[in-house]
């Protein structure tokens, strides 16, 4: 996969396990985006999701939700519903939020690769249909080992166009795996130290600069400088007309 470009945005991902969090310190550490845990499976919702989201946005950080999934235990429609429900707490998915993420921590037990691929495909379809923004299509999070397992599925082509958030704690780029030759987010470390934060965080890289973020709006071009000489000429013409009008009235 590709190297991280020199202008790539840095970020982190957090959950309630990382509390207390100081998002001003995160921003000061040159982190510009943060993925925030929404929940784990069908039965657990991170109690700090909305609080973290609002606190991060108050510091101008770009935010996104991730959700740990268990395709052997969960149903895809239920997970999609829970993600949308948690997003509703903060006003729903906005046009400048990061894409939602399905977090597959390890190969699920008890189901085949093909069943796992089909599950992920259905869940991301449900989410994408609800969000309806081509810049915010659902990403898949997994480490290289899990992706290698998944890539052995005969139906892996179903996920070929699914953006990837890859966990790879190595200075060299992640290897190409199955249909994936590029990453959207690269989790480079689980030991990020942020001055002002007592613990360690997961550190991430976005694939490009700010112009590649969802909802990016280019800055307005500067207003053209007024042509002073032209204005002076117009003023002189008006003054001449006023002087002539006065003379005619005299």
C-alpha positions as CSV (number, residue, x, y, z in Angstrom):
1,X,0.0,0.0,0.0
2,X,1.0,3.7,-0.3
3,X,3.4,5.7,1.8
4,X,1.8,8.4,4.0
5,X,2.2,11.7,2.2
6,X,4.1,14.4,3.9
7,X,1.0,16.6,4.0
8,X,-1.3,13.9,5.4
9,X,-3.5,14.8,8.4
10,X,-2.7,13.2,11.8
11,X,-5.4,12.0,14.1
12,X,-6.3,9.5,16.9
13,X,-9.1,7.3,18.0
14,X,-10.6,7.2,21.5
15,X,-13.1,5.5,23.7
16,X,-14.3,5.9,27.3
17,X,-11.3,3.8,28.3
18,X,-9.1,6.8,27.4
19,X,-10.8,9.1,29.9
20,X,-10.1,11.7,31.1
21,X,-9.5,13.2,27.6
22,X,-8.3,16.7,26.9
23,X,-9.1,17.4,23.3
24,X,-7.3,20.8,23.4
25,X,-4.1,18.9,24.2
26,X,-4.9,16.6,21.2
27,X,-5.2,19.6,18.9
28,X,-2.1,21.1,20.3
29,X,-0.3,17.9,19.5
30,X,-1.1,18.6,15.8
31,X,-3.9,16.0,15.6
32,X,-6.7,17.2,13.3
33,X,-9.2,14.4,13.4
34,X,-10.5,11.9,15.9
35,X,-12.5,8.7,15.5
36,X,-14.7,8.1,18.5
37,X,-16.1,4.8,19.8
38,X,-19.8,4.4,19.5
39,X,-20.2,0.9,20.8
40,X,-19.4,-2.8,20.7
41,X,-21.8,-5.3,19.2
42,X,-25.6,-5.1,19.7
43,X,-25.6,-4.7,23.5
44,X,-23.0,-2.1,24.4
45,X,-23.0,1.7,23.7
46,X,-20.0,3.7,24.7
47,X,-21.3,6.0,27.5
48,X,-18.9,8.8,26.5
49,X,-19.6,8.9,22.8
50,X,-21.7,12.1,22.6
51,X,-19.5,13.9,25.2
52,X,-16.3,13.0,23.4
53,X,-17.9,14.1,20.1
54,X,-19.0,17.5,21.3
55,X,-15.7,18.1,23.1
56,X,-13.6,17.2,20.1
57,X,-15.7,19.4,17.8
58,X,-15.5,22.3,20.2
59,X,-11.7,22.2,19.5
60,X,-12.2,22.2,15.8
61,X,-11.3,18.5,15.3
62,X,-13.0,16.5,12.5
63,X,-14.9,13.6,14.0
64,X,-16.2,10.2,13.0
65,X,-17.7,7.2,14.7
66,X,-16.4,3.6,14.8
67,X,-18.2,0.5,16.0
68,X,-16.8,-2.9,17.0
69,X,-18.7,-5.6,15.2
70,X,-19.1,-9.3,15.7
71,X,-20.5,-10.9,12.5
72,X,-20.9,-14.2,14.2
73,X,-23.1,-12.7,16.9
74,X,-24.7,-9.5,15.5
75,X,-27.1,-8.8,12.6
76,X,-26.0,-6.2,10.1
77,X,-29.3,-4.3,10.2
78,X,-29.1,-4.0,14.0
79,X,-25.6,-2.7,14.0
80,X,-26.4,-0.1,11.3
81,X,-29.4,1.0,13.3
82,X,-27.3,1.4,16.5
83,X,-24.7,3.5,14.6
84,X,-27.4,5.8,13.2
85,X,-29.0,5.9,16.6
86,X,-25.8,7.1,18.3
87,X,-25.2,9.6,15.6
88,X,-28.7,11.0,16.2
89,X,-27.5,12.0,19.7
90,X,-25.2,14.6,18.1
91,X,-27.6,15.8,15.3
92,X,-27.0,13.0,12.8
93,X,-24.2,12.4,10.4
94,X,-23.1,15.8,9.0
95,X,-21.6,16.5,5.6
96,X,-18.1,17.3,7.1
97,X,-17.9,14.2,9.4
98,X,-15.6,11.3,8.7
99,X,-17.1,8.2,7.2
100,X,-18.5,5.7,9.8
101,X,-16.3,2.6,10.4
102,X,-17.1,-1.1,11.0
103,X,-14.3,-2.3,13.4
104,X,-13.5,-6.0,12.9
105,X,-11.0,-6.7,15.6
106,X,-10.3,-10.3,14.7
107,X,-11.7,-13.2,12.6
108,X,-15.1,-14.2,14.0
109,X,-15.5,-17.7,15.2
110,X,-18.2,-20.0,14.0
111,X,-18.8,-18.5,10.5
112,X,-16.9,-18.7,7.3
113,X,-14.9,-16.0,5.5
114,X,-17.6,-15.8,2.9
115,X,-20.3,-15.3,5.6
116,X,-18.2,-12.6,7.2
117,X,-17.7,-10.8,3.9
118,X,-21.5,-10.9,3.1
119,X,-22.2,-9.6,6.6
120,X,-19.9,-6.6,6.2
121,X,-21.2,-5.9,2.8
122,X,-24.8,-5.9,4.0
123,X,-24.1,-3.7,7.0
124,X,-22.2,-1.1,5.0
125,X,-24.9,-1.0,2.3
126,X,-27.5,-0.3,5.0
127,X,-25.3,2.5,6.4
128,X,-24.5,4.0,3.0
129,X,-28.1,4.0,2.0
130,X,-29.1,5.9,5.1
131,X,-26.3,8.5,5.0
132,X,-26.4,8.9,1.2
133,X,-23.1,10.8,0.8
134,X,-20.6,9.4,-1.6
135,X,-17.8,11.1,0.4
136,X,-18.8,9.2,3.5
137,X,-19.0,5.6,2.5
138,X,-18.5,3.2,5.3
139,X,-14.9,2.1,6.0
140,X,-13.6,-1.2,7.3
141,X,-11.1,-1.3,10.2
142,X,-9.0,-4.3,10.7
143,X,-5.4,-5.3,11.3
144,X,-3.2,-7.0,8.6
145,X,-3.7,-10.5,10.1
146,X,-7.5,-10.2,10.0
147,X,-7.5,-8.7,6.5
148,X,-5.4,-11.5,5.3
149,X,-7.9,-14.0,6.7
150,X,-10.8,-12.1,5.1
151,X,-9.1,-11.8,1.7
152,X,-9.2,-15.6,1.4
153,X,-13.0,-15.5,0.9
154,X,-14.3,-16.5,-2.5
155,X,-16.6,-13.5,-2.5
156,X,-14.1,-10.9,-1.3
157,X,-14.9,-8.8,-4.4
158,X,-17.9,-7.6,-2.6
159,X,-15.6,-5.5,-0.4
160,X,-13.1,-4.5,-3.1
161,X,-14.5,-0.9,-3.1
162,X,-14.8,-0.6,0.6
163,X,-12.3,2.0,2.0
164,X,-9.8,0.6,4.5
165,X,-8.6,1.8,8.0
166,X,-5.7,-0.6,8.6
167,X,-3.9,-1.2,11.9
168,X,-0.2,-1.6,11.1
169,X,2.3,-0.6,13.7
170,X,5.3,-0.4,11.4
171,X,7.1,2.6,9.8
172,X,6.9,0.9,6.4
173,X,3.5,0.9,4.6
174,X,1.1,-2.0,5.1
175,X,1.4,-4.7,2.4
176,X,-1.2,-5.1,-0.3
177,X,-3.9,-7.5,0.8
178,X,-6.4,-9.1,-1.5
179,X,-8.3,-6.3,-3.3
180,X,-6.8,-3.6,-1.1
181,X,-3.8,-1.7,-2.5
182,X,-4.5,1.6,-0.7
183,X,-5.6,2.7,2.8
184,X,-7.8,5.6,3.7
185,X,-6.7,5.7,7.4
186,X,-3.6,4.0,8.8
187,X,-3.4,3.3,12.5
188,X,0.3,3.6,13.0
189,X,0.6,3.2,16.8
190,X,-1.2,2.3,19.9
191,X,1.2,4.2,22.1
192,X,0.7,7.8,21.0
193,X,1.8,10.2,23.8
194,X,-0.1,13.5,23.8
195,X,1.4,16.2,26.2
196,X,-1.2,16.8,28.9
197,X,-2.8,13.4,28.6
198,X,-1.7,10.8,31.1
199,X,-2.3,7.7,29.1
200,X,-1.5,6.6,25.5
201,X,-3.7,6.8,22.5
202,X,-4.0,5.1,19.1
203,X,-2.4,7.4,16.5
204,X,-3.7,7.5,13.0
205,X,-3.0,9.1,9.6
206,X,-5.5,10.3,7.0
207,X,-4.5,9.6,3.5
208,X,-4.3,13.2,2.4
209,X,-4.5,16.8,3.4
210,X,-7.6,18.8,4.4
211,X,-8.8,19.0,0.8
212,X,-9.5,15.3,0.9
213,X,-11.8,15.4,3.9
214,X,-15.6,15.0,3.5
215,X,-17.4,18.3,3.0
216,X,-14.2,20.3,2.3
217,X,-15.1,23.8,1.1
218,X,-12.3,25.7,-0.6
219,X,-11.6,29.1,0.9
220,X,-13.2,32.0,-0.9
221,X,-10.8,33.8,-3.3
222,X,-9.7,37.2,-1.9
223,X,-11.6,40.2,-3.1
224,X,-9.8,42.0,-5.9
225,X,-8.0,45.1,-4.7
226,X,-9.8,48.2,-5.9
227,X,-8.2,50.1,-8.8
228,X,-7.3,53.3,-7.0
229,X,-6.4,55.2,-10.1
230,X,-9.8,54.3,-11.7
231,X,-11.6,55.5,-8.6
232,X,-9.7,58.7,-8.6
233,X,-10.6,59.3,-12.3
234,X,-14.3,58.7,-11.6
235,X,-14.2,61.1,-8.6
236,X,-12.5,63.8,-10.8
237,X,-15.2,63.3,-13.5
238,X,-18.0,63.7,-10.9
239,X,-16.4,66.7,-9.5
240,X,-16.1,68.3,-12.9
241,X,-19.8,67.6,-13.6
242,X,-20.8,69.1,-10.3
243,X,-18.7,72.2,-11.0
244,X,-20.3,72.6,-14.4
245,X,-23.8,72.2,-13.0
246,X,-23.1,74.9,-10.4
247,X,-21.7,77.2,-13.1
248,X,-24.8,76.7,-15.2
249,X,-27.0,77.6,-12.3
250,X,-25.1,80.8,-11.4
